[in-house]
Amino acid sequence: MSSRLLRSTLFRVSALNALLLVISMAAGAVGGWLATRGIVERQARSRVELESDTIALEFQRSGLDRAIEMIRSKAKRPGALEYYLIDPRGRTVIGDLEIVPREAGWHFVEEPSSQPGVEGAHLVALTRRLPDTSLLMVGEDMERSDAIRDAVFGAILLAGGTALAFGIFAGLLATRRTLRQMQRISASVRAVENGDLSARIGGPVEARTDLDDLALTIDGMLDRIDTLVATVRRVSAEVAHDLRTPLTRVRHAIEIALAQPDAGLRTAALEQAMAGLDEALRLFSAVLDLAEIDAGRARAQFTQVDVAEVVDRVVDCYRAEIEASSRQISVDLAGEAVVAGDADLLARALANLIENALKYSHDAARIDVSVKAQGDVVTMAVADDGPGVSDNEVAEMLRPFGRLDRARSESGNGLGLAIADAVARLHRGTLLFAQVQPGLAVEIRIPRSTVAWADSEVPRFD
C-alpha cells in the first residue's frame, strides 16, 4: 500500500467512518448486553419467586409429600427451573447441588461442572424455610441467557469487523480511482503552469462524480484562459500592426521637419506628425475603452435611462454631417423605452453604429434610426441601404480590429462594432445583424430588468 494512498484524505475519511461504525456497533452491543442482563435477571427473579410461592402454597395445602411430587413433575419439563429440597431431618430429597446457601433470601450460586469442558451452573436462587423447617431452594440457571447474549454480542462484533474490513477495502478502491483522477488534474494543471495551454484533463462528457464536475470546470476554465491568451496575443499583434503605420508617418514627418529650412514647410510636417500621434492616441483610447467596458465596472453607475432620449440626442449631433453628405436620416422613437444602464455608453454605441452607416453607405443613402419597446425588451436600431454584409462576415466585424477586405481602404481601427457589442453585453443585451433589401440593420436589444448582476455574471469579451 503506497504512502500516497495512505495520505489520501478520502482513504482516511473512509477508514475513520468504518472505525466509527465498528465503535458504534460495539458500544451498542455492550449497552444492549448490559441492559438485557438486568432485564433477564429481573424476569428470572419473578419466575423463581412465583415458583417458590406456588410450592410453598402447595405444601401448606397438601403437605410435604404433595409438594415433593409437584417439584418432581415440574423438574421433568423442558427448560425447567432448578429445585433443591432438604427435609427437616437434613436429608436431601430433591437436587444434587454441592453448594446450597442455608440462609433465607436471594443468592447467586456458582456450581462447577463435574464433567471436563462443560460449564457449570450460574444460578439466581431464592432460599426459604417451609413451616416444617424444610429448606426449599428454587433457582434459574442464567448461563443459558448469558450464552444467548454472548452469541448476539459476538455476532455484532463479527458484523462490525466485517464492516470495518469492507469499509477499508471499499475506501481503497474509491481512493485509487480518486487518486488517478487527481493525478490527471494535477498533471494538466502543472502542464499549464509550465506554459502548455493546450493541456486538458479530459474524461466523461457529463459529470458523474464531484471530481468529474471539477475536471469539467477546470477544462472549461483552461479553455477560457486559452481563448483569452490567444485574444491578448492577437490584439497585441493587431495593435502593434495598426500603430506601425501612424508611428512610421510620425517619424517620417519629423525627419522632414528636421530637414526643412523653410519654417512653413517645417510647421506643415510637424502638423502631419501631430495628426499621426492623434491617430495612435485614438487607437489606444479605443482599446482602453473596450477593456473598461468589458471589465463591467460601469454597472455600479447604472441609472434609469430613456433610450429614446439618448437616440434623439445622438442623432441631433450627426444630423448636419449626414445631410451635408447628401444622405437622409429618419428617426422613429418609441414612447416608453426606459432601461437600467449608462446613458453615455449607450450613446457611444449608437454613435459607432451611425458612423459605420455613414462610412460604408453610398451617397444619397438613407439611414433609419429607431427605438422600439416590445414587452421587456427595448431595441435600438440603425439601418442603411448600403451594400450589407454576408452572414459569415458578421463574426469578423465583431472581432476587435476585425475589418472586411473592402473596408481596408477606409480610415478606422476596427473597434467600433466591438465596442457597441461590448456595451450591449454590459447591459445584458445583444447586438444583432439583420439583412434588409438592400442594406443592413444593426440592432442593440436591451432588457428592461433592473436586476443587479454579480461580477462573475458580467459578460466578458472573448
Secondary structure in CASP SS format (residue, H / E / C, confidence):
PFRMAT SS
TARGET T0000
AUTHOR 0000-0000-0000
METHOD secondary structure of the structure
MODEL  1
M C 1.00
S C 1.00
S H 1.00
R H 1.00
L H 1.00
L H 1.00
R H 1.00
S C 1.00
T H 1.00
L H 1.00
F H 1.00
R H 1.00
V H 1.00
S H 1.00
A H 1.00
L H 1.00
N H 1.00
A H 1.00
L H 1.00
L H 1.00
L H 1.00
V H 1.00
I H 1.00
S H 1.00
M H 1.00
A H 1.00
A H 1.00
G H 1.00
A H 1.00
V H 1.00
G H 1.00
G H 1.00
W H 1.00
L H 1.00
A H 1.00
T H 1.00
R H 1.00
G H 1.00
I H 1.00
V H 1.00
E H 1.00
R H 1.00
Q H 1.00
A H 1.00
R H 1.00
S H 1.00
R H 1.00
V H 1.00
E H 1.00
L H 1.00
E H 1.00
S H 1.00
D H 1.00
T H 1.00
I H 1.00
A H 1.00
L H 1.00
E H 1.00
F H 1.00
Q H 1.00
R H 1.00
S H 1.00
G C 1.00
L H 1.00
D H 1.00
R H 1.00
A H 1.00
I H 1.00
E H 1.00
M H 1.00
I H 1.00
R H 1.00
S H 1.00
K H 1.00
A H 1.00
K C 1.00
R C 1.00
P C 1.00
G C 1.00
A C 1.00
L C 1.00
E E 1.00
Y E 1.00
Y E 1.00
L E 1.00
I E 1.00
D C 1.00
P C 1.00
R C 1.00
G C 1.00
R C 1.00
T E 1.00
V E 1.00
I E 1.00
G C 1.00
D C 1.00
L C 1.00
E C 1.00
I C 1.00
V C 1.00
P C 1.00
R C 1.00
E C 1.00
A C 1.00
G E 1.00
W E 1.00
H E 1.00
F E 1.00
V E 1.00
E E 1.00
E E 1.00
P C 1.00
S C 1.00
S C 1.00
Q C 1.00
P C 1.00
G C 1.00
V C 1.00
E C 1.00
G C 1.00
A E 1.00
H E 1.00
L E 1.00
V E 1.00
A E 1.00
L E 1.00
T E 1.00
R E 1.00
R E 1.00
L C 1.00
P C 1.00
D C 1.00
T C 1.00
S C 1.00
L E 1.00
L E 1.00
M E 1.00
V E 1.00
G E 1.00
E E 1.00
D E 1.00
M C 1.00
E H 1.00
R H 1.00
S H 1.00
D H 1.00
A H 1.00
I H 1.00
R H 1.00
D H 1.00
A H 1.00
V H 1.00
F H 1.00
G H 1.00
A H 1.00
I H 1.00
L H 1.00
L H 1.00
A H 1.00
G H 1.00
G H 1.00
T H 1.00
A H 1.00
L H 1.00
A H 1.00
F H 1.00
G H 1.00
I H 1.00
F H 1.00
A H 1.00
G H 1.00
L H 1.00
L H 1.00
A H 1.00
T H 1.00
R H 1.00
R H 1.00
T H 1.00
L H 1.00
R H 1.00
Q H 1.00
M H 1.00
Q H 1.00
R H 1.00
I H 1.00
S H 1.00
A H 1.00
S H 1.00
V H 1.00
R H 1.00
A H 1.00
V H 1.00
E H 1.00
N C 1.00
G C 1.00
D C 1.00
L C 1.00
S C 1.00
A C 1.00
R C 1.00
I C 1.00
G C 1.00
G C 1.00
P C 1.00
V C 1.00
E C 1.00
A C 1.00
R C 1.00
T C 1.00
D H 1.00
L H 1.00
D H 1.00
D H 1.00
L H 1.00
A H 1.00
L H 1.00
T H 1.00
I H 1.00
D H 1.00
G H 1.00
M H 1.00
L H 1.00
D H 1.00
R H 1.00
I H 1.00
D H 1.00
T H 1.00
L H 1.00
V H 1.00
A H 1.00
T H 1.00
V H 1.00
R H 1.00
R H 1.00
V H 1.00
S H 1.00
A H 1.00
E H 1.00
V H 1.00
A H 1.00
H H 1.00
D H 1.00
L H 1.00
R H 1.00
T H 1.00
P H 1.00
L H 1.00
T H 1.00
R H 1.00
V H 1.00
R H 1.00
H H 1.00
A H 1.00
I H 1.00
E H 1.00
I H 1.00
A H 1.00
L H 1.00
A H 1.00
Q C 1.00
P C 1.00
D C 1.00
A H 1.00
G H 1.00
L H 1.00
R H 1.00
T H 1.00
A H 1.00
A H 1.00
L H 1.00
E H 1.00
Q H 1.00
A H 1.00
M H 1.00
A H 1.00
G H 1.00
L H 1.00
D H 1.00
E H 1.00
A H 1.00
L H 1.00
R H 1.00
L H 1.00
F H 1.00
S H 1.00
A H 1.00
V H 1.00
L H 1.00
D H 1.00
L H 1.00
A H 1.00
E H 1.00
I H 1.00
D H 1.00
A H 1.00
G C 1.00
R H 1.00
A H 1.00
R H 1.00
A H 1.00
Q H 1.00
F C 1.00
T E 1.00
Q E 1.00
V E 1.00
D E 1.00
V H 1.00
A H 1.00
E H 1.00
V H 1.00
V H 1.00
D H 1.00
R H 1.00
V H 1.00
V H 1.00
D H 1.00
C H 1.00
Y H 1.00
R H 1.00
A H 1.00
E H 1.00
I H 1.00
E H 1.00
A H 1.00
S C 1.00
S C 1.00
R C 1.00
Q E 1.00
I E 1.00
S E 1.00
V E 1.00
D E 1.00
L C 1.00
A C 1.00
G C 1.00
E C 1.00
A C 1.00
V E 1.00
V E 1.00
A E 1.00
G E 1.00
D C 1.00
A H 1.00
D H 1.00
L H 1.00
L H 1.00
A H 1.00
R H 1.00
A H 1.00
L H 1.00
A H 1.00
N H 1.00
L H 1.00
I H 1.00
E H 1.00
N H 1.00
A H 1.00
L H 1.00
K H 1.00
Y H 1.00
S C 1.00
H C 1.00
D C 1.00
A C 1.00
A C 1.00
R E 1.00
I E 1.00
D E 1.00
V E 1.00
S E 1.00
V E 1.00
K E 1.00
A E 1.00
Q E 1.00
G C 1.00
D C 1.00
V E 1.00
V E 1.00
T E 1.00
M E 1.00
A E 1.00
V E 1.00
A E 1.00
D E 1.00
D C 1.00
G C 1.00
P C 1.00
G C 1.00
V C 1.00
S C 1.00
D H 1.00
N H 1.00
E H 1.00
V H 1.00
A H 1.00
E H 1.00
M H 1.00
L H 1.00
R C 1.00
P C 1.00
F C 1.00
G C 1.00
R C 1.00
L C 1.00
D H 1.00
R H 1.00
A H 1.00
R C 1.00
S C 1.00
E C 1.00
S C 1.00
G C 1.00
N C 1.00
G C 1.00
L C 1.00
G H 1.00
L H 1.00
A H 1.00
I H 1.00
A H 1.00
D H 1.00
A H 1.00
V H 1.00
A H 1.00
R H 1.00
L H 1.00
H C 1.00
R C 1.00
G C 1.00
T E 1.00
L E 1.00
L E 1.00
F E 1.00
A E 1.00
Q E 1.00
V C 1.00
Q C 1.00
P C 1.00
G C 1.00
L E 1.00
A E 1.00
V E 1.00
E E 1.00
I E 1.00
R E 1.00
I E 1.00
P E 1.00
R C 1.00
S C 1.00
T C 1.00
V C 1.00
A C 1.00
W C 1.00
A C 1.00
D H 1.00
S H 1.00
E H 1.00
V C 1.00
P C 1.00
R C 1.00
F C 1.00
D C 1.00
END
